[in-house]
């Protein structure tokens, strides 16, 4: 591929990461999806799970969550539809955009979001740290406390 000034600028824009902040968004304008747990949650009966969270980007409110078996590549189509419906019922509307970290492979969720008209925006996971850090810390503390009782 021959590099031109235009292609270099496009490549530079792809490589630049921009941290996202709640003040950039109106409430209900966009959702962020991320894995809430650091390590899989193990159950004796049903195996290991990850927990996906949908958070409103403007309010930092978790509008929905879903336990997804680690044996699957993200939520099934049915789970994805339930996750989006949970979020819609919390806010009485769907967002315009759904921000997904590039490291999160969730084809069922992408397909369902596209089906209902939500634009998918892939971003570096580090760009979502403002949203994920506190939620993950709180979830980790909750799971730790729960394991003790």
Secondary structure, DSSP 8 states (H G I E B T S, - for coil): ----HHHHHHHHHHH------GGGS-TTTEEEEEE--SS-EEETTTEEEEEEEEEETTT--EEEEEEEETTSSS--HHHHHHHHHHHHHHHTS--SEEEEETT---HHHHHHHHHTT-EEEEE-GGGGHHHHHHHHHHHHHHHHHHHH-
